[in-house]
């Protein structure tokens, strides 16, 4: 059975007998996520009939990934569609759904899913009350607007929240888009999203921070130094968890950490707070995992509780030749 017919049958929508049924898809938010998902649904045999987007980048992306789909206001997208993809920022989503409900845009028998990791089904309540079959389908993948976004969607896990009776619909849509569904309870949605942000978004910040520190240390190509190290560290963390940790904090080397803090306070003071926060959490996890004994961790935790302040006087004396360089 063609994928598009499976979706229609799972959703309980009527299908024409003469040809594989297609859903008319509308994308509200033709940004980095929405345009890619719309293109994936089109590749599965559905028809993207309309999209909305305010920025020039959204217009360019829609023209490239959703050819033939006009950019129209959100209520017109809903009016034209059997399936509405809501790919807007987390904080925008509640007002958008309720605003569309207030105008009477939603209609019974429609499908709608949002792509927010932070929200579950509750945010779609106004649409559900109008008779819409509502789903939360969050691709656990990073989208940057680059050409490889579509390729990254293939095999990507999707965090799915749905009514139990609607799970077949959710699974079918995710599989059609090339993803792999896993289910997240409504009550766990916030924690699920916080976990992904910690792992992905904060990782990028850490990598960028480490790269900046290496440049300050005179390393011209930080990526060359970091790539093999971070690849191995990521593999260790995924396979071994806390047992994969290495470095001075895991060994309880308070002297080395103190030296790091003093150097950062002098050379990169804006990085001290981040180093302290991550070192504290690393020490706590190392202690909880039994890698350090309490008496071994105590000096380290004491140091991190009161890190050295940024120096207020130059490190070098005025008569030190190095100080004049």
N, C-alpha and C positions, 0 to 999 in steps of 0.2 A: 504494500500500500504506500503511495507517495507520502512524503512527510507532511505536505500541506493538508492532505485529506485526513491524516491521523490527528492533526491539531483540531480540525473542525469537528471530527467525530468525538474526540475527547472533550471538547468544550460544549457539545450538544447543539452546535449550530447546524442549520440545514446545509446540505451539500448537493450540488447539481449532479445528476447521474451521468451526464454526457461527457464530463471532463473532470480532471482532478480539481477539487475545490481550492480556491485561494482566498486568503484573508486580505482585506484591504487594510493596510498598516499605515498608521499615522505616527510620526515621531515628534514629540514636543520636547525641544531641546536638542537641536542638531549640532551638538558639541562633539567633544572627542569620543564620548561613549555612545551617545544616541545615534550618531551617523554610522558608526561601525556596526552596531546591532541592527540598525535598519538595513544596511547592506547585507548582513548575514541572513536576515529574514527573507530578503529579496532573492538571495542565492538559493534559499530553500524552497522557492516557488511561490512566495507571497508577493503582493503588489504594494509597494510603498506609494501611497497616493497623495500624501501631503506631509509637510514638516513645518516646524516653526523654529525661529532663531533670530536673535536681535543683532548679533555682531557680524562684521564683515567676514570674520573667520568662519562663522557658522554658515554663511551664505556660500563661501568658497567650498567648504567641506561638503555641504549638501549637494552642490553642483557636481562635485567629483564622485561622491559615494552614493548619492541618491538621485541619479539623473532622471529628469522628468518629473520629479516631485516638486510642486510649487511651494514656496515659503509663504505661509498664510498665518493669521492669528490663531492662537491655541484653540479657541472655540470652533473655528472652522476645521481644524485638524480633527477634533473629536467628531464633528458632524459627518466627516467624510469617511470615517474609519470603522472597521469591525474590531481591530486590535489597536490600542493606543499605548505607545511606549513613552513613559514619562522619565526622561533623562535630564533632570534639572538638579541644581544644588540642593543639598539636604534641607537647608533653611527655607528654600523657596517652595518646596513640595507641599507642605500643609496648606498654605494659602492658595496655591494653584488648584489643588483638588477641590477645596471647599468653594473657591471662586467659580470654578466651572459648574459645580453643583448648584450654586446660587443662580446661575443663568439658565439652568435647565439643560445644559449641554449633554450630560450623560444620559444614556438610554439603556433600558433593559436589554440584556442579551449581548452587550458588548464585552470584550475582553480588555483588561488594562493591566499593565505591570509597570512598576517603577524599578529603577536601578540603584536606589539608595541602599548602602549597607547599614546606615544608622537606623533606618525606619523599617518597620514590619508592615502588618496589614492595617493597623489602627489608623494610619494616616490616610488610607484609602476608604475609610468609613463612609464619607459622603457619597462616593461613587458606588459603593456596595449597596447603600440604602436606595439608590436609584435602579438597582438591578444589575449592576456591572459585576462580572466575575473578576475578582481582584487578586493579584499575585505580587509578591516581592521577589524579584530575580536580580541578585547582585553578582556581577562578574568579579571574582576575586583576582583581579588582574590590573596592572597599571596601564593607563592609556595616555600617551603623550602627544597625540596628534600626528605621529610619524607614520610612514608607510607600513611599518611592521605591525601596527595595531591589529589589523585584520588577521594576520598570521598568529598573533599571540592569543587570539580568541579561541583558536582550535585546541581543544582539550583543556581549556581553562575551567577551573571549578567555579560553580555558581552557587552562592548561598541562597537557598530557596525557603521562603515562608509562605504557606498557603493553608487554606482549609483542608482537612484530610480528604474530603471528597474531590478536591481540585488538584490533588497531587499529579494525577496522570497528565493533566493539561500543562502543569508547570514543567514536568519532566520532558514532555514532548517539545515544548518551546525551547527549552535549554538545549536539548539534543539537536534540534533543527539549526540552532545558531552555532553548533559545533562544540558546545561546552559539556561539562559533566556536572550534573546536579548533586548537591548534598543539602540536607534539610537542617534548618536552624529554627528553634522554637521562638515564638513571638517574644517571650520574656527574656530570651538570651540575645536578642538582636543587637542591643547596645554594646554588650560585652564582646560579642563577635566582631563588631566593627572596630572597637577600641583595640582589639588584638591585631587586626590587620593594619591599622594605622601605626601601631607600635612597631610592627615587623617591617612594613614597606616604607611608609613615609619617613619615619625616624631613621631608618637605615640610610636613605638617601642623604639626610642631613648629616649623619655621622660620617659617611664617605666624603661628602663635600668638606666637612670640618677637618678631617684627617688630611685631605688633599691640600687645603689651605695651610695647615701647619707644616707640611712637608715643603711647600713652596717657600714659606718663611725660613725654613731651615736650609734653603739653597738647592732643593731637589727640583730640577727643571721639568721632570716628567713624572708626576706623582702616580699616574695610572699604571705606569710600568712597574713601580714598586708595590703598589697596593693590590693590583689584580690577582696575582698568585696567592698572596697572603689572605685577602678577603674571600677568595673562592674557597680556599681550604678551611677558613674559619666558618663560613656559611655551611659547608658540608659537615664539619664537626658538630656545629650546633643543631643541624637538622637530624643528624643520625644519632648523636650522643647526648644532646641536651647539655645540662650543666657539667657533665663529665667531659665534654669537649673543650672546656675552658682552659686557657693557658694564660701566662703573663704574671706580672708582679702581684696583682690583687689576689689571684687564686693561690699564690704561694705565701701570702701574708707579708710581703716585702714592703713594710711601711717606709723604710729608708728610701727606696726607689720611688715610691709614690710621693713622698715629701719632696724629693728632688724634682719630679715632674711638676708638682704644684708651684714650686718656687720658680722654675723656668717659665711656666705658663704665665705666672703673675708678672714676670718681667717682660716676656717677649710677645705673649698673646693673651692679655688679661680678659678679653671677652670670652675666652674658651674655658676659663677656670670653673665657672658654675656648671657647665655641661660635664666636664671631666669629673667633678666631685659627685654630681648626681648619679652618673653611670657607675662610678667606682663604688659608691655606697650600695647601690642595688646589686652590683656584682658581688661585693663582699657579703651582703646578706644572703644571697642565693648560694654562694660558696659555703657559707657557714651552715645553712639549712641542709645542704646536700652532704654534709659531713666531710667536705674536702679540707676544711680548716677546723681546728679545735677553738673553743671559746677564748682560751688564753692567747692563741695565736692571732685571732682576729681582733682582739681588744685594742692593741696599739693602732692598728689600721683604722678602725672605726672611730677612735678618739681623734686621730689626725683629721679624718674627713669631716668630723663634726665641727672642727674649728680650723679650716685651712688657712694657710698664711695669707696675709693681706698683700695687696699690690704694693711694691716698693714705692716710696715717695721721694727717694733720692736716687741719683744715678748709681749704677752698680760699680762703675770704674771711677777711681780717683782722678782728679784733674791732671796729676802728674804721671798718670799711667799712659804710655804711648798708645796703647790699644784704645784708650778712651777718646782719642782725637780722630779716629778713623771714621 
